[in-house]
Amino acid sequence: MGNPYAPKPPGTPPPDPRRFQPPAPAPEDGAHLPLAGDQATSPAPQGTPRTPRPPVDPDAARLATRSVMHFGLLMLATLLTSTIALPWRLVSVAIGLLALVVGIRALRRIWRAGLRGFLVVAMSAGVIMTFALALTTLAVIPVWQIEMDRQSCLNQAITLSATSTCESDYQRAITEYQKSLTD
């Protein structure tokens, strides 16, 4: 392939000027646009130009980002409290519900402020993940006694063999619970 920026050799025909012309601007006064049945010599316009989005309101954007920060902190608190011992683990459900409310309100503020793009996607994913985390924390309620037995066994286990015994007892109890559901 030759150099596209090199001068053309002598005797080469000049480029077609129609090929490099910008498209004709759309009529602004509502003039007649050619329809499918019209015989027009010029090509039909590609479509009407979109109206530009209104500019982002800085105060609304500041409020929206503050709401995003509050949601992030509540989401982190939900994640941290979902790992603590059992009676207190249910606190994460309450914090998760609060995080869902704050997250949805933050999404609305983001949208109304005119912010688009990655922030909307990230906030939507965060709200979905917080909902899933709260739901999985609630899933411990049907197996409450099995979880409490496992917790107390692990608290008393000193050796690795005792820990593995606790885990195997837990797995056996969960398997028996699952079989009782299918019977």
C-alpha positions as CSV (number, residue, x, y, z in Angstrom):
1,M,0.0,0.0,0.0
2,G,1.3,3.4,-0.9
3,N,1.6,6.5,1.1
4,P,-1.8,8.2,1.2
5,Y,-0.2,11.5,2.0
6,A,2.2,11.5,-1.0
7,P,1.4,13.7,-3.9
8,K,-0.5,12.1,-6.8
9,P,1.4,11.2,-9.9
10,P,1.0,13.4,-12.9
11,G,-2.0,12.6,-15.1
12,T,-4.2,11.2,-12.2
13,P,-7.8,12.5,-12.3
14,P,-8.8,14.9,-9.5
15,P,-11.0,13.5,-6.8
16,D,-14.7,13.7,-7.1
17,P,-15.8,16.9,-5.4
18,R,-19.3,15.5,-4.6
19,R,-17.7,12.8,-2.5
20,F,-16.2,15.2,0.0
21,Q,-19.0,17.8,0.4
22,P,-20.7,18.0,3.8
23,P,-24.4,17.1,3.8
24,A,-26.9,19.9,3.3
25,P,-28.3,21.4,6.5
26,A,-31.9,20.5,7.4
27,P,-34.5,23.2,6.8
28,E,-35.2,25.1,9.9
29,D,-38.4,26.8,8.9
30,G,-40.4,23.6,8.6
31,A,-40.2,23.6,4.8
32,H,-41.3,20.6,2.8
33,L,-39.2,17.5,3.4
34,P,-39.2,15.0,0.6
35,L,-41.4,11.9,1.2
36,A,-40.9,8.4,-0.2
37,G,-43.1,9.2,-3.2
38,D,-41.6,12.6,-4.0
39,Q,-39.3,13.0,-6.8
40,A,-36.4,14.9,-5.3
41,T,-33.0,15.5,-6.7
42,S,-31.3,15.9,-3.4
43,P,-31.0,13.1,-0.9
44,A,-33.4,13.0,2.0
45,P,-32.1,14.3,5.3
46,Q,-31.1,11.6,7.8
47,G,-33.5,12.8,10.5
48,T,-34.3,15.8,12.6
49,P,-31.5,16.9,14.9
50,R,-32.0,16.0,18.5
51,T,-32.6,18.8,20.9
52,P,-29.6,19.2,23.2
53,R,-29.9,18.0,26.8
54,P,-30.2,20.9,29.3
55,P,-27.0,21.6,31.1
56,V,-26.3,19.9,34.4
57,D,-27.4,21.9,37.4
58,P,-24.3,22.2,39.7
59,D,-26.4,22.4,42.9
60,A,-28.5,19.4,42.0
61,A,-25.4,17.5,41.0
62,R,-23.8,18.3,44.4
63,L,-26.9,17.0,46.2
64,A,-27.0,13.9,44.0
65,T,-23.3,13.0,44.6
66,R,-23.8,13.5,48.3
67,S,-26.7,11.1,48.2
68,V,-24.5,8.6,46.3
69,M,-21.9,9.0,49.1
70,H,-24.5,8.3,51.8
71,F,-25.7,5.2,49.8
72,G,-22.2,3.9,49.5
73,L,-21.6,4.2,53.3
74,L,-24.9,2.5,54.0
75,M,-24.0,-0.2,51.5
76,L,-20.7,-0.7,53.2
77,A,-22.3,-0.9,56.6
78,T,-24.8,-3.5,55.2
79,L,-21.9,-5.6,54.0
80,L,-19.9,-5.4,57.2
81,T,-22.9,-6.2,59.5
82,S,-23.8,-9.2,57.4
83,T,-20.7,-10.9,58.6
84,I,-21.2,-10.6,62.3
85,A,-22.6,-13.2,64.7
86,L,-26.2,-14.2,64.2
87,P,-28.6,-12.3,66.3
88,W,-26.8,-9.1,65.3
89,R,-26.6,-10.1,61.7
90,L,-30.2,-9.2,61.1
91,V,-29.2,-5.6,61.7
92,S,-27.8,-5.7,58.2
93,V,-31.3,-6.3,56.9
94,A,-32.5,-3.0,58.4
95,I,-29.4,-1.1,57.2
96,G,-29.9,-2.7,53.8
97,L,-33.5,-1.5,53.6
98,L,-32.4,2.0,54.5
99,A,-29.6,1.8,51.9
100,L,-32.2,0.7,49.3
101,V,-34.4,3.8,50.1
102,V,-31.4,6.1,50.0
103,G,-30.1,4.5,46.8
104,I,-33.4,4.8,44.9
105,R,-33.7,8.4,46.0
106,A,-30.1,9.0,44.9
107,L,-30.9,7.5,41.5
108,R,-33.8,9.9,41.1
109,R,-31.7,12.8,42.1
110,I,-29.0,11.8,39.6
111,W,-31.5,11.6,36.9
112,R,-33.2,14.9,37.7
113,A,-29.8,16.6,37.9
114,G,-29.1,15.6,34.3
115,L,-26.2,13.3,35.1
116,R,-25.9,10.3,32.8
117,G,-23.5,7.6,32.0
118,F,-21.5,5.5,34.3
119,L,-22.9,6.9,37.5
120,V,-26.4,5.8,36.7
121,V,-25.2,2.3,35.8
122,A,-23.0,2.0,39.0
123,M,-25.8,3.2,41.2
124,S,-28.3,0.8,39.6
125,A,-25.8,-2.1,40.2
126,G,-25.3,-1.0,43.8
127,V,-29.0,-0.9,44.5
128,I,-29.4,-4.4,43.0
129,M,-26.4,-5.7,45.0
130,T,-27.7,-4.2,48.2
131,F,-31.1,-5.8,47.6
132,A,-29.5,-9.2,47.0
133,L,-27.3,-8.9,50.1
134,A,-30.4,-8.1,52.3
135,L,-32.2,-11.0,50.7
136,T,-29.4,-13.5,51.4
137,T,-29.1,-12.3,55.0
138,L,-32.9,-12.9,55.4
139,A,-32.3,-16.4,54.0
140,V,-30.7,-17.5,57.3
141,I,-34.1,-17.3,59.1
142,P,-35.4,-20.7,58.1
143,V,-32.1,-22.4,59.2
144,W,-31.7,-20.2,62.3
145,Q,-31.2,-23.1,64.7
146,I,-28.7,-24.9,62.4
147,E,-26.7,-21.6,62.1
148,M,-26.8,-21.0,65.9
149,D,-25.5,-24.6,66.5
150,R,-22.7,-24.1,64.0
151,Q,-21.8,-20.8,65.6
152,S,-21.6,-22.2,69.1
153,C,-19.7,-25.2,67.9
154,L,-17.1,-23.0,66.1
155,N,-16.8,-20.8,69.2
156,Q,-15.9,-23.8,71.3
157,A,-13.6,-25.5,68.7
158,I,-10.0,-25.2,69.6
159,T,-8.3,-27.6,67.2
160,L,-8.5,-27.9,63.4
161,S,-10.2,-31.3,63.7
162,A,-12.9,-29.8,66.0
163,T,-13.5,-27.1,63.4
164,S,-13.8,-29.6,60.6
165,T,-16.2,-31.6,62.7
166,C,-18.3,-28.5,63.2
167,E,-18.3,-27.9,59.5
168,S,-19.2,-31.5,58.6
169,D,-22.0,-31.4,61.2
170,Y,-23.3,-28.2,59.6
171,Q,-23.2,-29.6,56.1
172,R,-25.0,-32.7,57.3
173,A,-27.7,-30.6,59.0
174,I,-28.2,-28.4,55.9
175,T,-28.5,-31.5,53.7
176,E,-31.1,-33.0,56.0
177,Y,-33.0,-29.7,56.0
178,Q,-33.0,-29.6,52.2
179,K,-34.2,-33.2,52.1
180,S,-37.0,-32.4,54.5
181,L,-38.1,-29.6,52.1
182,T,-38.3,-32.0,49.1
183,D,-40.2,-34.7,51.0
